[in-house]
Amino acid sequence: MKQIHTYFIGINLSLLSLVSCSNTNGKADGYGNFEATEITVSAENNGKLMAFQVHEGDILKQESIIGYIDTIPLSLKRQQLLISKDVVSSKSQGVLSQIAVLNAKLKTANINKTRTKNLINDNAGTQKQLDDILGEIDVIKQQIRSVEIQNAPVVNELKSIDVQIKQLDDQIEKCKIINPIKGTVLTKYAEPGEITSFGKPLYKVADLNTMELRVFVSQTQLANLKIGENVIVKIDDQDSMKDYEGTITWIASEAEFTPKIIQTKEERVALVYAVKITVINDGSIKIGMPAEMWLNN
């Protein structure tokens, strides 16, 4: 009986030894914090915030208009340019009417030239008559060129006004505050009625449906990792750990020193590689929350 008892004890110790070898002392393969791609939406024009329907925690749709900056000064300037364009256009119409009259004269002179040539062929006309008509045609052509030169500055002025109108249209369009991505409002920096300026932050938004866990691994662990690999991500959940499925989407190409917040003083001086893991958020994961990475070995 003693021999049998000793035999089973030996087996139990062997199994315990195997289990201990397969478990990495209960430590995760990587530690880090969750991140999200945060976008700070800023004003693209100067003026008063006439409407700004944003509150922290709101979930906004992509390309949705959530407010606008006062456009009255720009609209008045646009109307002024349209009036100026009408005035310049009236000048251009006068010049164009002169060109139309001269073109009509030129057409008549060319008809007379053809008739005179026919008369000369029938010995019913003289060369002097043809020379007079050719001289008249040259004079009309010079007059047309002269009027066209006079009209060039007017045409250029009209083009310049059109460019200014397009610029104002672009500025008016930029007075709309358009949300760039589907996401949650993290921080609000302005209120309706405030005077804002170009580049001033209005709010910060991030897509929290998909989070990124940035962890740091050693060079020896790097050989076991590859982009697209599935891993287990764990976060604290009351008395236990909550598991998520994650996918490695990025591995740093260069080593860096371990951040000071990671582990012990000895580990801080070690060179490590940053790894990003994408995790689908069920609402429990927050920005900055610590988490662990476990490889599927």
Secondary structure, 3 states (H helix, E strand, C coil): CHHHHHHHHHHHHHHHHHHHHHCCCCCCCEEEEEECCEEEEECCCCEEEEEECCCCCCEECCCCEEEEECCHHHHHHHHHHHHHHHHHHHHHHHHHHHHHHHHHHHHHHHHHHHHHHHHHHCCCCCHHHHHHHHHHHHHHHHHHHHHHHHHHHHHHHHHHHHHHHHHHHHHHHCCEEECCCCEEEEEECCCCCCEECCCCEEEEEECCCEEEEEEEECHHHHCCCCCCCEEEEEEEECCEEEEEEEEEEEECCCCEECCCCCCCHHHHCCEEEEEEEEEECCCCCCCCCEEEEEECC
